[in-house]
Amino acid sequence: MITRVSMHRISFSSQAAVLVLASALGIPALAQQTPSTGSPQGTSPTDVQPQSATTAGAPITPQKEGFWGRVNPIARKKWVNKQVDPLKDRLSELDEVNAKNARDIQDVDTRAQAGIKQAQSTADAANQVAMSASTQAQKANETAVGASGHVDKLNSTVNGLDQYKKATEVEVTFRNNQPVLSTDARKQLDDFAAGLVGRQGYILEIEARAPGAGSVGIQSSQRIAEAVKRYLVTEHEIPVYRMHSVALGNIAAVSSDQDRPMRVKKASVQIQLMENSLAAKQQ
């Protein structure tokens, strides 16, 4: 019986020694993770549970928390990452938003520059069109002014077509109402025709008169007028269309101091050179 008690005591002593050894080994390990200044705020020594006697001799596993509830470095990094990750996500979203805004601003600026360039090109083209239109309008005005001058000149030409004035005249006489040109008459016609060389726009008015009553005087005056025209055409090549003759018979020209025409006493042909005013300007 003494032996059993002794064995029981020895066994109890061994167990107590193991527990003391385990406690001695566990306390320094926990003390390395816990500051030596005392218990953290909000914990008390009563919160620490004594290690069960059944853990004696078991391998020590790493604890996530220290003796006083402090987080170990590994737990602290995970916790920090857990807190920082949402912020990183928000920063990434902000970076994407900023990048998108920058791209939008650049796109708007590019389109604005393109619009400004196109508007400037359109304005330059419109300016060139306006300048061309102004030049064409100026040319049209000059053409209109020139055309107006031509119209005025044409009107002057048209008005001057039938305007004739007497340039010179000659009177050829005949003997005994015979349509025969004398030497003196031929000399007068030659000198008169010499003055017609190179002239343009003229006509010859030929008035023939001869004594004799009624048709006798008219027939006589007609014969001497034809004799003058025949000589000018054959000898001096005066165009027929430039000569206009009339047989007046025995009626003489009315003078300003006479009330009625006088009767002629000798046969004669009066030739008047009528010159066109327009043709006279061109000569």
Beta strands, then each sheet from edge to edge (+ up, - down):
strand 1: 164-173
strand 2: 202-209
strand 3: 243-247
strand 4: 268-276
sheet 1: 1+ 4- 2+ 3+
end
